Amino acid sequence: MHIKNLNISAKSSSAIIIFLGWAMDDRPFANLHKDGYDVILIWGTQDEDFAAEYQGIVCQYSQVVVIAWSYGVAVANSLISEKETLRIAVNGTPTPVSDTTGIPRLIFALTLRNISESNILNFYDKTLGQSPMREAFMLNLPQRNPDELKADLVRYKNLPISAPNKMWDKVYIADNDAIIPPANQANAWIGFDITHTDGSHFPDFQEIIDRDIIDKALIARRFAGSASGYETEAEVQLNIAKQLNDLWRNYQNPRFSDVLEIGVGTGFLTRQYSADVDSSRLTLLDLAPVEHIQTAARKAFSDITDIKFVSADAEQYLADCQESSLDTILSSSTIQWFASPRRFFANVAKVLRPGGIAAISTFESGTYEEISSLTGRSLDYHTLEQFVAMLPDSLQVLESKRETSKITFDNGRNLLKHIKMTGVNALSGTPLSYKKMISLMRQLDECPHLTYRHIYLIIKKL
């Protein structure tokens, strides 16, 4: 295996590990970056010692995101586990040579037989297709020896056939892939969360990094910046908190149980249950600083002395929690920001005691559809069915529900102000230009509505 470290910083506690496809090296990918993350490139086929080496890399970081592409998916499939935060497969399958779930055997055999420098260039051409990264790639061509590439193909051919690792969180399939037939990819990933794109086999890795690795520090800053206006603008979120509390009360009396609330915000949900929860057994958690969480708690409790306040990333906090340490987990309008809901639910199952309840609300696909249809920007919202499919066997759904709320504004400007004041505009670090913002407001003036699609899950630890 070949390993190349990019942007390594002694201060980074997070890493992005990218498994590259066949005939690649680090040259075309040298500019990949993400603030707060080390970027590590891996290519080639693994040797006997690589599994231990990979686990050693993962253990150096508190959060690890894996992006595996093409034949790199087959290599990563046997390595990933619950230790990573997020795992994304792009235009590849766990069975690299297959007539139904990979590259057809005849095409693979012809590629192996006819390896030469000119045919490798032809391979790059097919890989890139109409990719906007074509020019940059051709200026930074991989420098791989044909004999080494032939040896890699032989090893790929001999990889053991295995089913997709259940740890994969997301799968991308390019419908214009000229290397691995899209239909074969779809066959390989039945039952997984698949996103189809109109791209070529060669993906825009930077776009995937920016879109799928949520910048939680940015979220925290933007929520903090909008806290003063949140109470008056976030009517939908307040109603969701009330509804979640009502549903939860149908299944569990919260008194005297060990309760964790995730994503306290300004305390909408906290206020709903405050009269019934023993504050000495309550933990309030948020990305915001502790003093902000305490401010929210004071709106719900006359005395906050006994409450435990935690400023942390909820996904990592749960991963580090002791097993069977909680009776109740509550979270309203928060988990849409999580990198891996699948990992979150696995940790919920770990930390709840038998009979414990998790009451969760979040937003579903179609939220802010008016904005996403005009800008192409949106969080990667899941459906209710997708969330339910992520639950481990030890969690039982007691109740699930979906609702839709629509808000009407006087004009597009007020609609965008609402989004800003509720803090949920942290989709990326790059704001729209002034010109594009003006154009967006004018388009929204024609129909200044905003749609929220929200879901509720009440689940029990068996």
PENOR-V307853 format. One record per pair of residues at least 24 apart in sequence whose C-alpha atoms are under 8 Angstrom apart, sorted by the first residue. I is the first residue (numbers start at 1). J is the second residue. D is the distance in whole Angstrom. If there is no record, write none. Layout:
BEGIN
I/J/D, I/J/D
END
This chain:
BEGIN
1/42/7, 1/43/6, 1/44/5, 1/45/6, 1/46/5, 1/47/7, 1/50/7, 2/42/6, 2/43/5, 2/44/6, 3/40/7, 3/41/6, 3/42/5, 3/43/7, 4/40/6, 4/41/5, 4/42/7, 5/38/8, 5/39/6, 5/40/5, 5/41/6, 6/30/7, 6/32/8, 6/33/8, 6/38/7, 6/39/5, 6/40/6, 6/41/8, 7/33/7, 7/37/8, 7/38/6, 7/39/6, 8/37/8, 8/38/5, 8/39/7, 9/38/7, 11/36/8, 12/36/6, 12/37/6, 12/38/6, 12/61/8, 13/37/7, 13/60/8, 13/61/5, 13/62/6, 13/63/7, 14/38/6, 14/61/5, 14/62/6, 14/63/5, 14/64/6, 15/39/6, 15/40/7, 15/61/7, 15/63/6, 15/64/5, 15/65/6, 16/40/6, 16/64/6, 16/65/5, 16/66/6, 16/67/7, 17/41/6, 17/42/7, 17/64/7, 17/65/6, 17/66/5, 17/67/6, 18/42/6, 18/66/6, 18/67/5, 18/68/6, 18/69/8, 19/43/6, 19/66/8, 19/67/6, 19/68/4, 19/69/6, 19/72/5, 19/73/7, 19/75/8, 19/76/7, 20/44/8, 20/68/6, 20/69/5, 20/70/7, 20/71/7, 20/72/5, 21/69/6, 21/70/5, 21/71/5, 21/72/5, 22/70/7, 22/71/6, 22/72/8, 22/149/8, 22/152/8, 22/153/8, 23/120/8, 23/142/7, 23/144/7, 23/149/6, 24/142/6, 24/143/8, 24/144/7, 25/142/5, 25/143/7, 25/144/7, 26/142/7, 27/140/6, 27/141/7, 27/142/6, 28/136/7, 28/137/5, 28/140/5, 28/141/6, 28/142/7, 32/205/7, 32/206/6, 33/206/7, 34/209/7, 34/210/7, 43/72/7, 44/152/6, 45/75/7, 45/152/6, 45/155/7, 45/156/7, 46/75/7, 51/79/7, 54/79/8, 58/83/7, 58/84/7, 62/316/8, 63/316/8, 65/213/8, 68/92/8, 70/180/8, 70/201/8, 71/96/6, 71/156/8, 77/164/7, 77/165/6, 78/165/7, 80/165/8, 80/167/7, 81/167/6, 82/167/7, 82/343/7, 85/339/7, 85/340/6, 85/343/7, 86/168/8, 86/169/6, 86/339/6, 86/340/5, 86/343/8, 87/167/7, 87/168/5, 87/169/5, 87/170/7, 88/168/6, 88/169/6, 88/170/5, 88/171/6, 88/172/8, 89/168/7, 89/170/6, 89/171/5, 89/172/6, 90/171/6, 90/172/5, 90/173/6, 90/203/8, 91/171/8, 91/172/6, 91/173/5, 91/174/6, 91/177/8, 91/180/7, 91/185/7, 91/201/6, 92/173/8, 92/180/7, 92/185/7, 93/164/8, 93/185/6, 93/188/6, 93/189/8, 94/161/8, 94/162/7, 94/163/7, 94/164/6, 94/188/8, 95/161/6, 95/162/7, 95/163/8, 95/188/8, 96/156/7, 96/157/7, 97/156/8, 97/157/6, 99/184/8, 100/184/5, 100/187/7, 100/188/8, 101/184/4, 101/185/6, 101/186/8, 101/187/6, 101/188/5, 102/180/6, 102/181/7, 102/184/6, 102/185/6, 102/188/8, 103/179/7, 103/180/5, 103/181/7, 103/184/8, 112/150/6, 112/153/7, 112/154/8, 115/146/7, 115/150/7, 116/146/6, 117/146/7, 126/178/6, 126/179/7, 126/201/8, 127/177/8, 127/178/7, 127/179/6, 127/200/7, 127/201/5, 127/202/6, 128/200/6, 128/201/6, 128/202/5, 129/178/8, 129/200/5, 129/201/7, 129/202/8, 130/199/8, 130/200/7, 131/199/7, 131/200/6, 131/202/7, 131/203/8, 133/204/7, 164/188/8, 164/189/7, 168/192/8, 169/193/7, 169/340/7, 169/342/7, 170/194/6, 170/195/8, 171/195/6, 172/196/6, 172/197/7, 173/197/6, 174/198/6, 174/199/5, 174/200/6, 174/201/6, 175/199/7, 175/200/7, 176/200/5, 176/201/7, 177/201/4, 193/386/7, 210/428/7, 211/379/8, 211/427/8, 211/428/7, 212/339/7, 212/380/8, 213/339/6, 214/337/7, 214/338/7, 214/339/6, 214/427/8, 215/428/7, 216/287/8, 216/337/8, 218/426/7, 218/429/7, 219/423/8, 219/424/8, 219/426/5, 220/287/6, 220/288/6, 222/423/6, 222/424/8, 222/425/8, 222/426/7, 223/422/7, 223/423/5, 223/424/7, 224/288/7, 224/423/8, 225/423/8, 226/420/7, 226/421/5, 226/422/6, 226/423/6, 227/266/7, 227/421/7, 227/422/8, 227/423/8, 229/421/5, 229/422/7, 230/266/8, 230/421/6, 230/422/5, 230/423/8, 231/266/7, 233/418/6, 233/421/7, 233/422/6, 234/422/6, 236/405/7, 236/452/8, 237/268/8, 237/332/8, 237/333/7, 238/268/6, 238/269/8, 240/332/7, 240/333/8, 240/361/7, 240/454/8, 241/268/6, 241/269/5, 241/272/8, 241/332/6, 241/333/8, 241/361/8, 242/268/8, 242/269/7, 242/272/6, 244/332/7, 244/359/7, 244/360/7, 244/361/7, 244/456/7, 245/269/7, 245/272/6, 245/273/7, 247/458/8, 248/359/6, 248/458/7, 252/357/7, 254/328/8, 256/281/7, 257/281/7, 257/326/8, 257/327/6, 257/328/7, 258/282/6, 258/325/8, 258/326/5, 258/327/5, 258/328/6, 259/283/6, 259/326/6, 259/327/6, 259/328/5, 259/329/6, 259/330/8, 260/284/6, 260/285/7, 260/326/7, 260/328/6, 260/329/5, 260/330/6, 261/285/6, 261/329/6, 261/330/5, 261/331/6, 262/286/6, 262/314/7, 262/329/7, 262/330/6, 262/331/5, 262/332/8, 262/334/7, 263/287/7, 263/314/8, 263/331/6, 263/332/7, 263/333/8, 263/334/6, 264/293/7, 264/296/7, 264/331/8, 265/293/7, 265/296/7, 266/293/7, 266/295/8, 266/296/5, 267/296/5, 267/297/6, 267/299/7, 267/300/7, 269/332/7, 270/297/7, 270/300/6, 271/299/7, 271/300/5, 271/301/8, 274/300/6, 274/301/7, 279/304/7, 279/306/6, 279/307/5, 280/306/5, 280/307/5, 280/308/8, 281/306/8, 281/307/7, 281/308/8, 282/307/6, 282/308/6, 283/307/6, 283/308/5, 283/309/6, 283/310/7, 284/308/6, 284/309/5, 284/310/6, 285/309/6, 285/310/5, 285/311/6, 285/312/7, 285/314/7, 286/310/7, 286/311/5, 286/312/6, 286/313/7, 286/314/7, 287/311/5, 287/312/5, 287/313/6, 287/314/8, 288/312/8, 315/343/8, 315/344/6, 318/344/8, 318/347/6, 318/348/7, 318/351/7, 319/347/6, 321/351/7, 322/351/6, 323/350/5, 323/351/4, 323/352/7, 323/353/8, 324/350/6, 324/351/4, 324/352/5, 324/353/4, 324/354/7, 325/351/5, 325/352/6, 325/353/6, 326/351/6, 326/352/5, 326/353/6, 326/356/7, 327/352/6, 327/353/6, 327/355/8, 327/356/4, 327/357/6, 328/352/7, 328/356/6, 328/357/5, 328/358/6, 328/359/8, 329/357/7, 329/358/5, 329/359/6, 330/358/6, 330/359/5, 330/360/6, 331/359/7, 331/360/5, 331/361/6, 332/360/6, 332/361/5, 332/362/6, 333/360/8, 333/361/5, 333/362/4, 333/363/7, 334/361/8, 334/362/6, 335/361/8, 335/362/6, 336/362/6, 336/363/6, 336/379/8, 336/380/8, 336/381/7, 341/387/8, 341/390/8, 342/387/8, 342/390/5, 342/391/7, 345/390/7, 345/391/6, 345/392/7, 346/391/7, 346/392/6, 349/392/7, 349/394/7, 349/395/6, 349/461/6, 352/461/6, 353/461/7, 354/461/5, 354/462/5, 355/460/6, 355/461/5, 355/462/6, 356/460/6, 356/461/5, 357/458/7, 357/459/6, 357/460/5, 357/461/6, 358/457/8, 358/458/6, 358/459/5, 358/460/6, 359/456/8, 359/457/6, 359/458/5, 359/459/7, 360/456/6, 360/457/5, 360/458/6, 361/454/7, 361/455/6, 361/456/4, 361/457/6, 362/454/6, 362/455/6, 362/456/7, 363/452/7, 363/453/6, 363/454/4, 363/455/6, 364/453/5, 364/454/6, 364/455/7, 365/453/7, 366/451/7, 366/452/7, 366/453/6, 367/451/6, 367/452/5, 367/453/5, 367/454/8, 368/450/6, 368/451/5, 368/452/6, 369/450/8, 369/451/7, 370/449/7, 370/450/6, 370/451/7, 374/440/7, 375/440/8, 377/427/7, 378/427/7, 379/427/6, 384/455/7, 394/461/6, 394/462/5, 395/459/6, 395/460/5, 395/461/5, 395/462/6, 396/459/5, 396/460/5, 396/461/6, 396/462/7, 397/457/7, 397/458/6, 397/459/4, 397/460/6, 398/457/8, 398/458/5, 398/459/5, 398/460/7, 399/456/8, 399/457/6, 399/458/5, 399/459/7, 400/455/7, 400/456/5, 400/457/5, 400/458/6, 401/455/6, 401/456/5, 401/457/7, 402/453/7, 402/454/6, 402/455/4, 402/456/6, 403/453/6, 403/454/5, 403/455/6, 404/451/7, 404/452/6, 404/453/4, 404/454/6, 405/451/6, 405/452/5, 405/453/6, 405/454/8, 406/449/7, 406/450/6, 406/451/5, 406/452/6, 407/449/6, 407/450/5, 407/451/7, 408/448/6, 408/449/5, 408/450/7, 409/448/5, 409/449/6, 410/448/7, 411/441/8, 411/444/7, 411/445/5, 411/447/8, 411/448/5, 412/440/8, 412/441/5, 412/442/7, 412/443/7, 412/444/5, 412/445/5, 412/447/8, 412/448/5, 413/441/6, 413/445/8, 415/448/7, 415/449/7, 415/450/7, 416/441/8
END
